[in-house]
Each structure stands twice: as C-alpha cells, then as structure tokens.
Amino acid sequence: GSGGVGRYHGGDGVVREIEPLRPLVMSILSERRTLSPYGMEGGDDGMTGRNFIVKKNKEKDGCQEYLVNIGGRCSGKIHVGERLRIETPGGGGYGIPNSEKDSKETIKDAMVRPTDSSTIFYPHASGSLAEYNSTQNTA
C-alpha cells in the first residue's frame, strides 16, 4: 500500500483514470507530488502521488502505451484515446510499530493478498471514513 507504516498505518491512496469521449481541456491542481505526506510520532511517511497522461504509441504496431508525467499542477489538451491517470498519495503513519511484524513488507503483502477471488484483506481500518461506515452499518 501507499500509506506509511506505524502503530496506526496511514491510509492508502487511490488510482483514478479518466478517459474523455471528445477532445477536452483539462486542468489539475494537486498536492503531495514532490514531498511525501509526513508520518508522526515515529511513523513512516506515505508515498507521494503522481499524475500522468496515458498515450498510445502511434508509431508502433499493437496497443503499446506510455506515460507522460504532468506534475502536480497542469492545464492542457487531452484527446480521445488518451487517459488522465491520477495516483493520490498515501497518508503518513502514526506512532512506532509494535513489533517486527509491522515491517513494511508484511504490511504491503497483507494489503494486496486476496483472501478469495473477489475480496482484498485490509488488516486495519480506522479514521473518519471507517467510523462513518461503521455508524451507517449499525443504524
């Protein structure tokens, strides 16, 4: 995941891809593309976010694509067949991990290992969204 390791792990970022149906002028204004979201009280920093235009290589046969990094602030044209790919940053972790079991590799493996074909296991959910979902599910 992209969240920082700590006693309380930082939240993971998300990946969004937007493909226009007609030529557009797009603008993006985003943060944490150069500096990582910081961890606190001994927690590790989260990963930075990235913004790309996904383009097709017209000179090669097949469906080869390449990424053009557009940085955190950009305005420009995007054409049909191209995609805007936004990778949001992960949050910083909080606190010193309790044990070696909380190492980065263990956390990374646990977050992406499917428990079956349709479910992804998340070892710990906390924060305002988790509290909101919990409240909604009990009401």
C-alpha positions in Angstrom: 0.0 0.0 0.0 1.0 3.6 -0.2 0.2 4.5 3.4 3.1 5.0 5.8 3.9 2.3 8.4 3.4 2.9 12.0 1.4 1.7 15.0 -1.5 3.2 13.1 -0.9 2.8 9.4 -1.5 5.7 7.0 -4.4 5.3 4.6 -3.7 4.2 1.1 -4.1 6.4 -1.9 -6.4 5.6 -4.9 -5.8 5.4 -8.6 -8.3 7.1 -10.9 -8.3 7.1 -14.7 -10.4 9.4 -16.7 -10.9 8.9 -20.5 -12.6 11.7 -22.4 -15.2 10.9 -25.1 -14.3 14.0 -27.0 -11.2 16.4 -27.0 -11.1 18.4 -23.8 -9.1 21.0 -22.0 -8.3 19.5 -18.6 -6.8 21.1 -15.5 -5.4 19.5 -12.4 -4.3 21.2 -9.1 -2.9 18.6 -6.6 -0.5 18.4 -3.7 2.0 15.9 -2.3 3.5 15.1 -5.6 7.1 16.0 -4.6 7.1 16.0 -0.8 5.7 12.9 1.0 2.8 13.1 3.5 4.7 13.0 6.7 4.5 10.4 9.5 4.1 11.5 13.1 5.5 10.3 16.4 7.8 7.8 14.7 5.5 6.7 11.9 6.9 6.5 8.3 6.0 8.9 5.5 3.3 7.9 3.0 4.1 7.7 -0.7 3.8 10.7 -3.0 1.1 10.9 -5.6 1.6 11.1 -9.3 -0.3 12.5 -12.3 0.1 11.1 -15.9 -1.4 11.3 -19.3 -1.6 7.8 -20.8 -0.9 8.0 -24.5 -0.8 5.4 -27.3 2.3 5.0 -29.3 1.1 5.6 -32.9 4.4 4.6 -34.4 4.4 1.0 -33.1 2.0 -1.8 -34.1 -0.2 -3.2 -31.3 -1.5 -1.4 -28.3 1.6 0.0 -26.6 1.1 2.8 -24.2 3.4 5.2 -22.5 3.1 7.6 -19.5 3.8 11.3 -19.6 4.3 12.8 -16.1 2.4 16.1 -15.9 3.3 17.1 -12.4 1.0 18.4 -9.7 -0.3 21.5 -11.4 -1.1 21.3 -15.1 -3.6 22.5 -17.7 -3.7 21.3 -21.3 -5.5 19.4 -24.0 -6.4 15.7 -23.7 -7.5 13.8 -26.8 -9.9 10.9 -27.4 -8.0 7.7 -26.7 -5.8 9.3 -24.0 -6.4 8.9 -20.3 -5.7 11.1 -17.3 -4.3 8.9 -14.6 -4.3 10.3 -11.0 -2.5 8.4 -8.3 -3.3 10.0 -4.9 -0.7 10.0 -2.1 -0.9 7.7 0.9 -1.2 9.1 4.4 1.6 9.2 6.9 1.8 6.5 9.6 1.4 7.4 13.3 3.5 6.0 16.1 6.3 3.5 16.4 5.3 0.0 15.1 4.7 -2.5 17.9 6.9 -5.3 16.5 8.9 -6.6 13.6 5.6 -8.0 12.3 4.6 -4.4 11.4 7.5 -4.1 9.0 6.8 -2.6 5.5 7.0 -5.9 3.6 4.5 -7.6 6.0 2.0 -4.7 5.8 2.4 -4.4 2.0 1.9 -8.1 1.5 -1.2 -8.3 3.7 -2.9 -5.4 2.0 -2.7 -6.8 -1.5 -3.1 -10.6 -0.8 -6.6 -11.7 -1.9 -8.5 -14.0 0.6 -10.6 -15.2 -2.3 -11.1 -14.1 -5.9 -13.2 -11.1 -5.1 -12.0 -9.8 -1.7 -8.9 -7.9 -0.7 -7.9 -8.1 3.0 -7.2 -4.9 4.8 -5.7 -5.6 8.3 -6.8 -2.3 9.9 -9.5 0.2 9.1 -9.6 3.4 11.1 -10.2 7.1 10.7 -13.3 9.2 9.9 -14.4 7.1 6.9 -14.2 3.8 8.9 -16.2 5.4 11.7 -18.7 6.8 9.2 -19.2 3.4 7.6 -19.5 1.7 11.0 -22.1 4.2 12.0 -24.0 3.7 8.8 -23.9 -0.1 9.1 -25.3 -0.1 12.6 -28.1 2.4 12.0 
